[in-house]
Amino acid sequence: MLSYLIIMAILFQYRTVPFTGYETDGVYYMIKTRTLFTDEFTPPTFGGGVGMPLAIRSVDIMVRDTFTAAKIVSAIAGLLYLAASLQVTAKLYSPMSGLMGGLLLLVSPTVLIYSTTSLSDMVGAALPMVALWLLSDHQKGWRFFGAGICLGLAWTTRSINLVFWPVLLLGAFNFRQNKSRAILNLVFGVAGLILGSLPQAITSMIFFASPFHTETWRNIAMLLYGTLYPTHIQSFGQILRQDFLHLCFVWAKRFVVQVPQGIFEVAYWPAFLALPGFGLTLRSSNRRALLVLWGVTAVFYLLLVASVWRIEQRYFLPVLPLIIVSGVAMWRILVNNNKIGIAVGLIFAISISAGASVENIKELIGSQSREFKEVGLFLRDKAGPDDVILASQPHVFFYAERSGVLLEGLSQEEMDNLQQTVSARNITWVVYDERRGALKFPSLGYLLERNSSRATNLGWHLAFNMEESPRISVWRVSH
């Protein structure tokens, strides 16, 4: 744990602004945090919940810096994630396997990177692991109550975490031993679950008149049609009616091909040994009930990832401890618990993960949105309180503390008639950048030119220009 804290302290020195593109959802969480408990607040959708904004707000009150608060929340979640993973794997597998798995998690690039972001992934992964930790030792009511709260908060953070709720059924596996105790434990667990779920349920009732409202079907539509806002789709039922066979093919391909690829990219060589390792451990385990539930919920979670989310490394965090420790357990079996064989495998795995961590972190540190922060601070000073900004990244809106419209949220027709779009949407400032805007919308490249005649012909005036790479320009729109 001390090693983790030292690594976090070092990374915090370099993590000064959110990543470009990579951390977009986190920027939206921070924007939501600032409007909590005000008339301007609208809850996160697309599978996110109010859990992360609430957590950031609780720390932001003390540190008075929203991005720093978000990093602290993720770092604390990362510490809980590692501690819970170590405890759970040591109890369900063996202390040695748990320790080896913990070391691999400690140097995992996925764990380290997402412990310093404003994204909700580490919080969403830590809470189910803490629930498993509470359920893995001593069948006492307070542990079930605490586990229920964690699982409720996990759903409040990310709706996909609903899949982990069945772990509370662990009590049902003890009916033969003590039926009344099992029922009481389940009552405590359900009570905690309700309590932890209340923030999201109440928010959904207020804004959508349904405690379980979700718009994850929009994610499915994006996967299927390849566009951020598929306006021709209004519900999941419409997708089923129009493209059921295509949807089944896409889901099958993602689960059979892309999910295993994603698992290998986050777990490395233990991923090859995870399945047989889990099976052999299950045969000899004296904690079979919890291990089965953990495995089953992990499979269902991966099914949901394949059907709802993009295949990204962060989405494998909730199942990463199980995959790694199962691979480690299988390796120990293969080398017949030979100390030299175990050490060689562990050193090899740590070397791969540590090397990947260094490279990935260096790359991401370089992708921090410093130019967007500079532009945002400029607009915070120059823009009026009701001015609307058009930009490729929400980072500009976050630092400017103004409302905005994303370029990728515009239809092709709106892009083709940009002047009319800007006028119709009352946009006052147009921000165009080399790193994201030029990559996705090259037709607007003229906006990077300092003396662009096309921009001036539209009646726009250059208000800010950064000529060193990555270049970025801010144009003032005259209405």
N, C-alpha and C positions, 0 to 999 in steps of 0.2 A: 504493500500500500504506500509506503514511503517513496518507493521508486516512482510510482504513478504520480504522486504529488510533485515530485521534483520535475518530472517530464512536463506536467501541466504548467508548472511555474515557468519553465523555459519557453514552452509554446505560447503562453500568454503574452510574453514579451514581443513576439513577432506577429501575433494575431491582433491587428489594430483595426481592421475594417472587414466587413463580410466578404466572402468570396464572390467573384463575378459569376452569375449564372448558377453556379453550384449551390449557392445558399439563398436562392430567391424565396423559397417558402419561409425560411427563417426571417427574412426581412419583413415579410408580410405579418408574421407572428409579432415582431417588434412594433410594427405599425398598429396592429390590433391592441397591443399592450398599452400604448399611449392613449387609446380612446376607451379603455375599460371603464365601466360605470359612468359613461357619458352618453348623451343622445346620439353621438356620432358613431358609436360602436355597432359593428355588425360582426357576427361570429364567423370564424373560419369555416370553410366548406371543403369540398373535394377530399373528404376523409380526415381532415384535421379537426381538432376540437379546441375547447377553451382552456384545456389543461396547461399548455405551454405559455400562453399569455398570462394566465394567473400566476404561474410559477415565476416568470420573469418579473412580473409586477411586484411580487413579494420581496424580491431581492433589489429591484430597482429603487424601491422606497429608501433603502439604506445606502446604495452606492451612487445613485443619481446619474447613472449612465446606462442606457438601455442595452447597448451591445455588450458591455462588461457584465451586466446582470445576466444576460442570456448565456454568456460563456460560463459564468459561475454555476448556473443551473445545470448546464450540460456536464460540467466537470464533476459536480457533486453526484449527478446521476451516473456518470462513468465509474466513480469510486464505489457506489452502491452496486453497480452492475458487476464489477470485478469481485467484490466481497461476496455477493450472493452466489455468483457462478462458482467461486472456489468452494464455498460451503456446500452447495447443492451437489456438485460433481464429486466432492470428497465423500459425501454420505451415500450417494446412489451408485458410485463406481468404487473408488478406493481413495484413501488419502494421497497416495503417490500419483495416481491418474489425475486427481483433482489439482494437485500442485503443478504437474506438468502442463495441464490444460490452462491453468491460471497464468503461467509464465508465457504461454503462446498468446493468450488474450492480451497480456500486458504490452507485448511488442506488435500486436496486430495494427496495421495502418488504419483499418476501418474503425477500431475502437479509439485509437488516439486522435484521429481527425475529428470524429463526431463528438468527442468529449470537449471540443473547443468551439463548437458552432452554435448558432442561434436556432438550429433546426430542432425538431421535437424527437428525433429518432433515438437518441440515447435515453431520454426520459421514458419514451414509449417502450424501450427494450428493458430498462432497469426495473420498472415496476412489476412486470410478470415474474422476473427472476427473484425479486425480493419476496413475492408471494410464494413461490416455490420453496424458497429458503425457510419461510415461516412454517410451511406445511411439511417440511422434510424432517422435523424433529418434534417430539412430544405432542401427542394429540390433546391439546388444551384449547379451550374455547377462545381465549384471547388471541391465540395464534391464527385461528380461523377468521376471527373478526378483523385482525390486521391484514391477513391475506385478502380478505374480501374488499377492504378499503383500497389496497394496492391494485387489485384487478379492476375495481370501479374507476380509479384514477387513471389506469392504463387506457381504458376505453374513453375517458374524458379527454385524454391526450391524443389518441388515434383510434378511430372507430374500428379499424381492422383488428384491434386487440380484443374485441369481443370473442374471438376464437379461443382465448385462454380461460374464459370463465369456467369451463367444465372441470378445471383442476380442483375446484371446490368439492367436486363429487368424491374426492379422496375419502371423505368420511363414510360414504356408502360402502366402501370396501372393508369396513370394520364392523359391519352389521353382525357378523357371526360372533365376534368377540364381545361387543357391548353395543347393542342396538340403541339403547337410550342415549349413550354417549355420542354415537355417530349422528343421531338426529339432532342433538343439541349443538354439536359442532357445525352441522350444516346450517342451523338456524343462525348461529353467530356469524358464519361466513356470508350468508345471504344478507344479513343486517349490515355488515360492513360493505358488501357490494353495493347495496342501495345507497348507503351514505357516500361512498366514493363516486358514484355515478350521478349524484344530484346536481353538481354544477353544470354538467353537459345537458342533462335531462331538462333542467329548469330553463336553461338558455334556449334549447331547441323548442320548448313549449312556447316561450315568449315570442320567438321570431318565426317559428314555422308551424306552431300548433301541433307538434308531434314530438314526444320525448326521444324517439329514435330516428329523427329525420337525418337523412344522409344524401349526398349528391355524388357518391362514388360512381354512380352509373355514368357520370360525365367522364370520369377517368377511363372507363371501359370504351366509351364512344371515341375518346382521343386515341386509344390504342388501336381501335378498329379502323378509323377513318384518317388517322394521321394528321389531324388538325387540332389546334388548341381549343377552339370554341366551335364545335360542329353544330351550327345553328339549325340544321335540318332535323336534328334529333331532339326530342323533348322528354323522353323517358326510356327506362330500360326495357319496358314492354315493347316499345317501338323497335328497338334494336333486335329483340327476339323475333318479332314478326317479319322484319325486313331482311335480316342477315343471320339467321340462326345457324345455318351450316357453316358460313364463313367464321362466325364467332367461335363455334366449337373447334374448328381447325386452328384458329389463332391460339385459343386457350391450350389445346393439346400440344402444339408446337412449342409454346412458351414453357409449359410444365416439363415436357420431355427433353427439350434441347436447351433452352435458355436458362432455366432455373439451375440445372446441374452445372452449367458453365459459370453462372454467378456464384454458386457455392464454392467451386474450385478457386475462383478469383479472391474470395475472402478467407478461405480456410487452408488453401494450398494442399500439401500432400496428405494431411489427415482426412481430407474430404474423400480420398480414394478408399480409405479403410473404415469410414464411419458406419456404413450400413452393416457389414459383418461384425464390427466391434459392438454395435448396439445390440444385435441379435445374440451374440455370445454372452454379453453382460446380462442380458435379460434372463437367459437360462439359469444363471447362477445367482442372481440378485435376490436378497431377502427384502428388498423394497420394490418388488415388482409392480405393485399397483401404481405407485407414483411414477415410476419409470415408464410404464405403459401410457399413462395419461400424458406425460411430457412428450413422448414420441408421437402419439396420436395428434395432439394439439399442434405440434411442430409441422406435421404433414399437412394438416388442414390450413395452417398459416401459410405454408408455401403454395398451396393451391390458390389461396386468396391473393397472394402476391402475384402469381402467374396470371390471374384473371383480372386484376384491378390495377396494379402498379406497374410502372416501368421497372425493368430488371436493373436495379442499381445496388451497389454494395451495401448501402446503409439499411436496406430493407431486410437483410439477412442477420442483423444484429440479434433479434430475439431468439434465433435458433443456432447462432454461432457457438455458444458454449457446448451444446449437445453434440454438434457435429465434431468439434475439435476433441472433446474428451472421449467420444466414441472411437475416433481415429487413433488417439493415444492408447486407449485400452487395447485395441486390436494390435497395435505395434508391440506392446508389451507381451501379448500372447505369442506373436510371431517370433520374437527373440527369446521366448521362454524366460522372461523376466531377467535376462542377463544384463548385468549392470553396464557393461561396456556397450552392448547393443542399444540399450535404452538411452545412454548418454549420447551416442553417435546420432541416433534419430532425433533426439531433442535439440542437440546443437545444430544439426542441419536445418530443422524446422525453424528454430529461432533466428538463424542466419538469414533465411529467406524472408521471414516476416520483418525482421529489423531492417534489412536492406530495402525492402519495398516501402517500409514506413518512411525511411529517410528520403527516398526518391519522391514518393507521393507528397510528403509534407513540403519539400522544397518546391515542387511544382505548384502546389496550391498556395503557398505563401506568396509566390509570384503572381498569382491570379487574384489577389485581393483587389477590391474595387476602389483603389485610392483616387482615381480620376473622378469616379462618380461621387465620392465623398466631397471632393473639392468643388465640383459643380453644385452639389446639393447645398453646401454651406454658402456658396455664392448666391444661389437662388433664395435661400432662407433670408439673406440680407436684402436682396433686390426685389423679390416677388411680392405682390400684394397678398393679403390674407385669403382672398377668394380666387387667386390665379390658379389655372390648371396647367399642368406640365405634361408634355408628350415625350416619352423616353423609351429606351429599350430595356431598362432595368428599374425595378422599384426602389433600388438603393438611392436613386436621386430623390424620390418622393420622401423616403425615410429621413434623409439628412436635411432636405429642404423644409420638412414639416408642412408639406402642401399636398393637395390631392393631385392625382395624375392618371394618365391613360397610357397603357403599354402599346408599343408599336405592334407587337404580335397579336394584340387583341383587335386590331383593325382587320376588316375584310379586304379582299383583293380590290374590290370596287372602291372602298374608301381609300386604299393606298394609291390607286390610279387617279383619284380626284382629291389629292391631299389638301389643297387649298380650301375646297368646300368642306372637307371633313374637319379641318382645324376651325373653320368658322362655325360650323354647326355644333361642334362640341365645346365651343367657347375656350379653346386652348390658347394660352397666352405665351407659353414658352415651348420651344422645340429643342430637344437635346438629342444630338446624333453623335455616336461614338464609333471609333475604329474597331474596338475589340468585339462588340456584340452587334451593334447596329449595322455596321458595314458587312459583317459576316452573314447576317440573316436578311438584310434588306439592302443589297448593293445598288439598287436603282436610285437610292437616295444619297449616293456617294458625293454628289455635288455639295451637300451640306457641310462636308469637311473642308471645302475650299474657303479660304479666308475672304476672297473677293468673288464669291459665287454670284454670277449675274442671274442665274435661275432663281436663287433665293431672294435676291433684291427685287426681281421682277414680281415676286409674290407679295412684295411689301414687307418683307422680313428684314430685320437689322441684326447684325452680329453683335452679341453682347458679351460673349466670353469665348476664348479660343485657346486651346492647349495644343501647341504644335509638336512638342516632343511625343514620341510614341509611349503609350497608346493615345492617339489624338482624340480630341473631343471638342465639339462646338455647341454653343448655346445661341439660339436665334430668338429674338423678340418679335412677336407677331403684332402687327398693327391692324386692329379691327376698324 
